[in-house]
Amino acid sequence: MTSNQIFTVDSLVTEIYESEEKLAIAAAKIVEIYIQEVLKNQEEATILLATGNSQLKFLDLIIAAQKIDWSRINLLHLDEYLGIESKNPASFRFYLHEKVEKNINSKSFNYLIGDTLEPIEECDRYTKLLDKYPVDLCFLGIGVNGHLAFNEPQVANFNDPHKVKIVKLDPQTRSAQVNQGHFYILEKVPKYAFTVTIPTIMSAKKILCLALGEKKAKIIRQTLKGKISPLCPASILRRHSQATLLLDKKSAALL
């Protein structure tokens, strides 16, 4: 497999890099160029953020480069555990505050409130925010079962009427959170979560998806070579005209 291999599956541009570092550099460059172009044509832009280990180096590079005018950027995020407090290091609010918000000066930073006392009302509130801020750029990772955000294979709906919903998490997803060190035992991983839905993700003008490591190789093969189906939610990316999937050589090993 050659370095920086690029090919297209249906509409999905796929790029393969020799290392996580090279992938992160490439992803950061794509974001910088795109957001600068967007801001030439409109006063502000909206980015829908992902969390997870695949995003760490990439986010650090974007912030360190200081090439984005964050004062013109509205930020939202894809998902959050139901019932988790913002000070819990496993919460996505904590992750995004520590990794992103406190290092930039954004126009707005809009969190899903995991420990809200009224979860249905929280879905409504976040739906209104998504209506207010159409997504210019969405960052994604892919779960080992193919989930995008927390759209698990059992609940993913390519025609979902909702923009945000509450879902029950797949046992495989919950186990992965323990394996990645976010929780120390399975019993501590919440069973439910808020998630932005598949149609909302697909409504983004541009999507940038990162998948790293050998544990993602099997689902990457299914995403690119299998049927486009809710049984592999990530496969829907093949229908987006401005989506790019960035892989390292480990996640691309079975292609």
Protein Blocks (a to p, Z undefined) as FASTA:
>chain_A
ZZhiacdehjlccdddfbfklmmmmmmmmmmmmmmmmmmmpmbdcddddedjklmmmmmm
mmmnopacfklcccddfbdcehiafklmkbmklmmmmmmmmmpccfbdcdddfkbcblml
mmmmmmmmmmmmccfbdcddddfkopahjlcfklgcfkbfbfbdcddddfklmmmmmmno
pafbfklpcfbdcdddfklmmmpmbdcdddedjklmmmmmmmmmmccdfklmmlmmmmpc
bbccdddfklmmmZZ
